[in-house]
Amino acid sequence: MDLPTGAPIGVGGVAFEAVRVPASAGDRLVMCTDGPVRVRGEDIGVGLATRRASAAHPAASTDDACDTIARTLATRGGREDDAALLMARLEGLGPDAAAEWRLGGGPARVRRARAVVRERLRAWDPGRLVDPAELLVSELVTTAVRRARRPVVPRLVRGDTLLCEADDDHGPPTLPDAGPEAASGRGLLVVGTLAREWGTSRTATGKTVRAELAPPARPARR
């Protein structure tokens, strides 16, 4: 992939240039440090081609491909660095799998977010995730409304799980120690309780807070 040069991932307070790369269902995204591809006395291009061939084998699962690369690293000497490897298979989403709304100003934004999320989820899968997703998005948008200085854009992405997102400011997320008498400050605690996983990622204008909901298991038929 042709990517722009930027600061190392994890550096705070640095704006990154966003790049869109077309991908098809079944494509694999592989990211690594230079440890898996750099071997003493060997051109880095050779190591990169070898690892890419292992990762791209069509018959190998992502777990098997990572194991193959790990075994190769363990049997070859001359490495001078530690190795970090991340591999993901892109399954692809249908045209109706995502929805987003650009909310206007004013205190009604949170109420509007709850309404549009409830309406969309009832169309997607009535009754299974409507209540927890409505509450989760409400907390994400409330936090964003209090801190962001631009329109809030909540998003839903439906796959094997439901991904809920909302844009926020540059500040890192904080989990305040809200006491029993506090009137606010529990938003991210609610998000962490409801979501299977949650986290943040930086954007050019701030950050995005995302949370993942897993649908409850359907009752078994007798």
C-alpha positions in Angstrom: 0.0 0.0 0.0 1.2 3.5 -0.8 1.0 5.3 2.5 2.1 8.8 3.6 5.0 9.2 5.9 4.0 10.1 9.5 4.8 9.9 13.1 5.0 6.5 14.8 1.6 5.1 15.9 0.9 6.0 19.6 2.5 9.4 19.5 0.0 11.8 21.1 -1.1 15.1 19.8 0.0 14.5 16.2 -2.5 14.8 13.3 -2.3 11.8 10.9 -3.2 12.0 7.3 -6.2 9.7 6.5 -5.9 7.4 3.4 -8.7 5.2 1.9 -7.6 1.9 0.4 -10.0 -0.2 -1.7 -10.4 -3.7 -0.3 -12.4 -6.8 -1.2 -14.0 -9.4 1.0 -11.3 -11.9 1.9 -8.4 -9.5 1.7 -5.9 -9.6 4.6 -4.4 -6.6 6.4 -1.0 -7.4 7.9 0.9 -5.0 10.1 4.2 -5.6 11.8 7.3 -4.0 13.2 10.5 -4.5 11.3 11.4 -7.5 13.6 9.6 -10.1 11.5 11.1 -8.9 8.2 14.7 -7.8 9.1 17.3 -10.6 9.5 21.0 -9.9 9.9 22.8 -10.2 6.6 19.6 -10.4 4.5 18.0 -7.6 2.5 14.8 -6.4 4.1 13.0 -6.8 0.8 13.6 -10.6 0.9 12.2 -10.9 4.4 9.2 -8.8 3.5 8.4 -11.0 0.4 8.8 -14.2 2.4 6.4 -13.0 5.2 3.9 -11.7 2.7 3.8 -15.0 0.9 3.1 -16.8 4.2 0.4 -14.3 5.1 -1.3 -14.5 1.7 -1.6 -18.3 1.4 -5.3 -18.7 0.5 -5.7 -22.0 2.4 -4.3 -20.7 5.7 -6.4 -19.2 8.4 -5.1 -16.0 10.0 -4.1 -18.0 13.0 -2.2 -20.5 10.9 -0.5 -17.8 8.9 0.6 -16.1 12.0 1.9 -19.4 13.5 3.8 -20.1 10.3 5.6 -16.7 10.5 6.3 -17.2 14.2 7.8 -20.6 13.6 10.0 -19.2 10.8 11.2 -16.5 13.1 12.0 -19.0 15.8 14.1 -21.2 13.5 16.2 -18.4 11.9 19.0 -16.7 13.8 20.5 -13.2 13.3 17.4 -11.2 14.5 18.3 -8.1 16.5 14.8 -6.8 17.3 11.6 -8.0 18.9 8.7 -8.8 16.7 5.1 -7.6 16.8 2.6 -8.9 14.2 -1.1 -8.1 13.6 -3.2 -9.8 10.9 -6.9 -9.3 10.1 -9.1 -10.7 7.4 -11.6 -8.3 5.9 -14.9 -10.0 5.4 -16.7 -7.1 3.8 -20.1 -5.5 4.6 -23.2 -5.0 2.6 -24.4 -1.6 1.5 -27.0 -1.6 4.3 -24.6 -2.5 7.0 -23.7 1.0 8.2 -25.6 4.1 9.1 -24.5 7.6 10.4 -26.3 10.8 11.3 -24.9 14.3 11.5 -26.7 15.9 14.4 -27.4 19.6 14.6 -26.7 21.9 17.6 -28.6 22.3 20.8 -29.4 20.0 23.8 -31.8 18.0 21.7 -28.9 16.2 20.0 -28.9 13.4 22.5 -32.6 12.8 22.2 -32.3 12.8 18.5 -29.5 10.3 18.6 -31.6 7.9 20.7 -34.5 8.2 18.3 -32.5 7.5 15.1 -30.6 4.6 16.6 -33.8 3.0 17.9 -35.4 3.4 14.5 -32.5 1.9 12.6 -32.0 -1.1 14.9 -35.7 -1.9 14.8 -35.4 -2.1 11.0 -32.2 -4.2 11.3 -33.1 -6.7 14.0 -36.1 -5.8 16.2 -35.8 -6.3 19.9 -32.3 -7.8 20.3 -30.0 -4.9 20.7 -32.3 -1.9 20.7 -32.3 -1.0 24.4 -28.5 -1.5 25.2 -27.5 0.2 21.9 -29.8 3.1 22.5 -28.3 3.6 26.0 -24.7 3.1 24.8 -25.0 5.7 21.9 -26.8 8.1 24.3 -23.8 8.0 26.6 -21.3 8.4 23.8 -23.1 11.3 22.3 -23.6 13.0 25.7 -19.9 12.9 26.3 -19.2 14.2 22.8 -21.7 17.0 23.1 -20.1 18.3 26.4 -16.6 18.3 25.0 -16.7 18.7 21.2 -17.0 22.0 19.4 -18.3 20.6 16.1 -21.4 18.6 15.0 -21.6 15.2 16.5 -21.8 12.2 14.1 -22.9 8.9 15.7 -22.4 5.8 13.5 -23.6 2.2 13.6 -21.9 -0.7 11.8 -23.6 -4.1 11.7 -21.5 -7.2 11.3 -21.1 -10.2 13.5 -21.3 -7.6 16.3 -22.8 -4.1 16.4 -20.2 -1.3 16.4 -21.3 2.1 17.9 -19.2 5.2 17.3 -19.2 8.9 18.0 -16.7 11.6 17.4 -15.1 13.5 20.3 -12.4 16.0 21.0 -8.6 15.5 21.2 -8.6 14.8 25.0 -8.0 11.3 26.2 -11.0 9.4 27.6 -11.1 9.4 31.4 -13.0 7.3 33.9 -13.7 9.6 36.8 -14.3 8.3 40.2 -18.0 9.3 40.5 -19.2 9.0 44.0 -22.7 7.9 45.0 -23.9 11.5 45.2 -22.5 12.6 41.9 -25.0 13.8 39.3 -22.8 13.0 36.3 -19.5 11.4 35.3 -20.6 7.8 34.8 -20.9 7.8 31.0 -17.8 5.8 30.1 -18.4 3.5 33.1 -21.8 2.7 31.5 -20.2 2.2 28.1 -17.6 -0.2 29.6 -20.3 -2.2 31.4 -22.6 -2.5 28.3 -19.9 -3.1 25.7 -18.0 -6.3 25.0 -15.0 -4.0 24.0 -14.5 -0.3 23.7 -11.7 2.1 22.8 -10.7 5.2 21.0 -8.7 6.1 17.9 -7.3 9.5 16.9 -8.5 11.4 13.8 -7.3 14.6 12.1 -9.8 16.6 14.0 -10.0 14.8 17.4 -10.8 11.2 18.2 -13.5 8.6 17.7 -14.9 6.6 20.7 -16.2 3.2 19.7 -17.9 0.4 21.5 -18.9 -3.1 20.4 -22.0 -4.9 21.4 -22.5 -8.7 20.9 -26.0 -9.8 20.2 -27.5 -12.0 22.9 -27.8 -15.7 22.1 -31.2 -16.7 20.7 -33.0 -19.2 22.9 -32.7 -22.8 21.7 -35.7 -24.4 20.1 -37.3 -27.4 21.8 
